[in-house]
Amino acid sequence: MNLSYFISRRITKRQQEGFSSIIHTIAIASIAIGLAASIVSFLIMKGFQETIKNKIYSFSSHILVTKFSMNNSQEEQAMDINIELYNNPSSFPSVKHVQEYAHKTALIKTDNEVYGFFIKGVSRRFDQQSFQQNMVAGKFVSFPDSGYSNDIVISKVIAQKIQANVGDELLVHFFQNPPRFRRLTVSGIYETNLSEYFDSRVVIGDLRMIQRLNDWPDSVAGGLEVFLKNPDLQEEASVEIGEMMDYDLNVQPISERYMQIFEWLQLLSRQVNILLGIILFVVCVNMVSIVLILVMERTQMIGMLKAVGASNGLVRSIFVYSGVNLVVKGLLLGNILGLGLCYVQYRLKLIKLNAHDYYMDFVPISWNWEIVVLLNVLIFVIVSLVLLLPTMIISRISPIKAIKFD
């Protein structure tokens, strides 16, 4: 057995009571609390990011392909969708799914309210499974074999403003020349809590209805929504797809369309990284102080070991082993505490949020085990390296003075 490790274990067993025991408890507690706080912070941050991104992706995909236009209208220019990306998406390695869409400006007029919005027309290819997380009542649009569906899915925000429920018929007016109207039925209600971008502005309906209103053939739509196999590679995939598109088509990552949200999520990551840095600094300072105290307590032992020929490296390794032992215990306790708190929130959703401000009803948890492992390794490595600093004082301790030390 390694001599320094053996001595370290013997010292640890004899320090179960008294002041040294308190010091050990403080060291373990500081590491445990630091790791637990880091785990909770990062898993919540990832939960926020994934929840908001998934809501955006379920509504607008990862990449949009539209025709270049000089105006800022929400209504897209007509685009022929019979292109390679739509007909054979498997020829693009990064693409998972492609669906067509189009927007149309509309107005609902009731006895008490006049409300303007956009109808987003979708087809059978619309990814209903991804969108299902946003449905709070009713069902999605039913697409008939011929003609177009009169079903629409409105948001909870719009439903409350116009006092509509599932099954109600609404008279919807469309802005065009000549003006037209359609009597549509509310088949379902959705809620993303992204009111500024979706809930207060968008109603979902049948794309074929918009094609008829615009006098478009079935081969024309407002644009294509592209889902990727890896959403984090939007920029690279946009370049790849753009190189195979005609020059009059615009390929835009959804992170650019909703830049404010993605920048806010990035800012959230920076804040959590700063918190991790503060936690590491505090833990390192605590461990340096604790190891210095342990060295001072064992000054006579250090002098005796040096007197019998022990090298500075051997004596230093004794205290490094003691410190690492405290770090391991702290990490074990920190994992239990941090993951336990996250599990309770994940299952019971005890901590609620204001959905208007945070885009969700409760604090989300994302089980990202890579981050948990990385935090454990990061704290273990950094704190273990920092433990070398206070042990440097051992080389300056004189054996004769140390043995006389009281």
N, C-alpha and C positions, 0 to 999 in steps of 0.2 A: 504494500500500500504506500502511496505517496506520503512522505513524512510530514510535509506542511499541511496536507489535507487531513491527516490523522490528528495532528495537534489542533487544527481548527475545529474538528468535530468534538474533541475533548473539551476545548474551551467553551463551545456552544452548549454542551450538556451541563457544564458547571455554572452557566449564566442564566439558569431558569428562574432565579429569584433575585430580588433586590433591584438596584438601579440599572444594571445591565439588561435585565429583563424588560424594564420600561423602555430603554433605548431600542431594544430589538422590536418591541411592539410598535413603537413610533415609526421605525424604519419600514416595517412590513405594511403598516397602515397607510403611510404616505405613498408607497408604490401601488398598493391595491386601489386606493382612491384615485390616484392619477390614471392608472390603466382603465379603471371602470369609467371614469369621466370621459376618457378618450374613446372607448368603445361605444358608449352611449351617444356621444356627439357625432361620431362618424357614421354610425348606423342610422341615426335620425337624419343626418344630412343626406345620405344616400337614399333614404326613404323619401325625403322631400323631392330630391332631384328625379328619381324614377317615377314617382306618382305624377308630378306635373308633366314630365316629358311624355309619359304614356298617355295622358289625357290629350296632349297636343297631337301626338302621333296617331291616336285613334280617330282624331277628327280631321287631320290634314296630312297624314303620312310623313315620310322622311324627306322626300324630294318632290318638287312640283315642276312639271313641264308645261309651259304655256307659250303662246305666240307673243313675240315682242310687240309692245304697244307703247305709244307716247302719252296716253292719257292715264289718269289715276283712278279710273272707274273700277268698281269691284266686279263688274261684269267683264268677262274675258272676251277676246276676239275669237271667232270661230276657228277651230283647229281640226284638221283631218287626223283622226286617231289611227288610221290604218297605216301605222309605221311599224318598224321591226320591234321597237320597245314594247308596243302594245300586243302585237300579234305573236311575238316569240320572245317573251321576257327571259326565258331560260338561257338565251344566247348572251345575256349579260351576267357574268359570274356573281356580282354583288347584289343583284336584284332578286327579291323574294316574291313580290306581287305587284301588279299594276292595275289601276282602276281609273275610269274616266269620271269627269264631273263638270259642272257648269253652275254659275251663279246668276240669279235673276232678281232685280230689285222689285219689291212688292210692298203692299200696304194692307193692313187689316183695319176695317172700320166696323166698330160695334156701337151699341147704343150709348156707351159711356166713354169710349176710348178710340183713338186713332193711333195706330202703331206701325212704324216703318221698319223693314228688315230686309234681309236677303234670303231667298230660297236657294239652298244648295242642292242641286239635282244630282242624284247618284243612281247607279244601275245595280243590276244583280251582282256585279263583281265587287260591290262595296264590301269591305271587311267588317261584317256585322259582329263577328266574334270579338274583335278588338273593341268595337264601339259599345258592346253590351255592358261594360263596366260603368258607362255613363247613364244607362237607362234607369229611371226611377219609377216609371208607371207605364202600363200599356205594352205595346209591341212595336217593332220596327215596321217600316213601309213594306207592304205586300205588293210584289211586282206581278201583274197579270201576264199571260202569254201574249196577248195582243192589246193594242191601245196603250194607255198609260194609267197609272194608279192615282187616285184622288187622295190617298193617304199622305199625311205629313206628320213629322215628329217635331214638336216645339219644345223649347226649353222651359224649365220651371219658372224662370224669371218672366218670360213672355206670358206663360199661362196665368201667372198671378196678376199681371198687369191688365190682361184682357179678360180675366175671370173665365178661363176656358178649362175644360176637363177632357179626359180621354172619351172619345165618342162624339164630341161636339162638332157641329159643322160650322165652318168659318167662310165668310165671303172675302176672298183675297183679290185685290186689284193689282194689276201689273202696269208698270210705267213703260209705255211704248206708244207708238203711233200706228194705228188707232189704239186707245186704251182697251185692255181686255180684263176680264175677271173670271175666276173659277171658284166653284163651291167645293171646298176641300174638307176632309174629315181628319180630326186629331186622332191618330192611331196610338201615339205614345208621347211620353214626356222624358226629356233628358236633363241632366245637370252635370256640368263640369266644374262649376264655380269659377271658371275663367270668364267672368261676365263681360269684361271689357273686350274680349276677343271673340267669344262664341255665344254665350248664353243670351246676351241682350241683343244680338245682331243676326243670328243664323237660325233658320228653320230648314229641316231636311225634307226633301220631297223626291219625286220621280224625275230622273233626267229626261225621260221621253216627253214629259209635259213641257219642259223648257225648250226642248228641240222643236216641238210643235208651235209654241208661242213665238219662237225666233225664226220659224220656217227653215229649220236646219234639217238635213237628212240624218239618218241614223248613224252615218259614218263620221259625224262631226260632233265635237263637244268643246267645252271651254278650256279643258286641259287634262293632264294626266297626273295622278298621284302615285308615286313610286315608293313601295316599302322595301327596305333593305334587310339583308340577313344580319348585318351588324350596324345598328343605328349610329354608332360612334364614328363611323367612317363616311359621314355625309359629304365632307369636302372632297375626299378622294373619289367617291362614287359619282359625284356631280361632274367632276372633270372627265371621268371615264365615259359617262353617258353623253355628256356634251360633245365629245369628240366624234360621236357617231350620229349626232342629230344634224338636221339642216340648220343653216345659219339664221333662219328667221324664228327659231325656237329658243326659248329662254329656259335654262335648267337652273333651278334655285333650291339650295338646301333649306329646309324648314327653319333651321337655326338662324338664317338671315331674315326670313319673313317675320319671325317673332323674336327679333334680336334682344329686345328689352328683357324678356323672360329669361332667355339663356344667359345673358350677362348677369342678371340677378342671381341665378343659380351658381354661376362661376364665382361671384362675389361671396356667396355663402361658403363655397369651398375654401376660399382664402381665409375667411374668418375662423373656420374650424382648424385650418392648418396653423394659424396664429395661436389658437387655444392650445393645440398640441405642443407648440414650441414653449409656451409659458409653463405648461404642466411638466415637460421634460426639464426645464430649467429649475423649477421648484424641487422636483424629485432629486435631481443631481446635487443641488445645494444641501438638501437634507441628508443625503447619503454621505457626502463629503464630511459634514459636521459629525455625523454618527460614527463614521470610521475614525475620525480624529479623536473622538471621545474614547472609543474602544482602544486605540493605540495608547492614549494617556493612562487608561486604566491598567494596561498590561505593560507599563514601562519596565518594571522590575523583571518580568518574564523575558522581555526583549533583551535586557542587559545580560541575563543568565544564558540565554541562547547564544548571544554573541560571544560570551566569555568561554563557552565550550566549543567555539569554532563555527557556529552557524553563520552563513553568509547573509548579506543584506537582502539578496533576492529570495532566499528561503523564508526569512522572517516576513518580508513583504507579502509573499504568496499566502502566508497563513491568514493574514487579514483580508486579502483579496478573496480567498475562499469563503471566509466568514461573511463578507459583504455579498458575494454571489449567492450564498445560501439564503440570505435575507431577501435578495431580489427575486429568487425563484419562488419563495413562499409568498411574497407580495404579488407576483404575477398570477399565481394560482388563485389566491383569494380575489384578486382584481377581476379575473375572468368569471369567477362564480358570481360576483356582485354585479358586474356590468352586463353580462349576458342574462343574468336573472332578471334585472330591471327591464331589459329590452323584451324579454319573453313575456313578462307580466303586461307591459304596454301593448305588445303585439296581440296577445290573446284577449285582454279585457278592454283595451282602448280607454284607459282611465283618464289620460290627459287630453282634454278637448281643445279645439281651436276655433277661432272665428273664421268661418269659410270665406267670408267676404275679403278678409285681409290676407289669408294664407292659402287660399284655393283648395282647402280640404278641411274636414270636420274634426280630425284628430291627428295627433302626432304619429307619423308613419315610421315603421321600422323596416329596413331592408337587410336581410341576412346575407351580408357580403363577407364570406369567411376569409377571403384573401386579405381584406383590410384587417380583420381580427388577428390573423397570423402575423401580418406585417407590423402591426402595433406591438405585439408581444416581442417580436424579434428586434424591432427598433429600440424599445425601452430597455430590453435586456442588454443589447450590445452597447448602447450609449452609456447607460448607468455602470455597466461592468468596466468600461474603459475609464470612466471618470473615477472609479474606485482606486485607480493607480496613483492619482494625484496626492491624496492625503497620506498614502503609505511611503511617499518619498521622504517624509520626515524621519523615517526609521534609520536611513543611512547617516543621519546626523546625531543619532543617539550614542553617547559614549557608554560602553559596558560598565565601567566603574561607577559613573554618576548614576546610571540607571539602576544598578543594584542597590545603591544607597537611597534612591528616590522613595519618598513616602507621601 
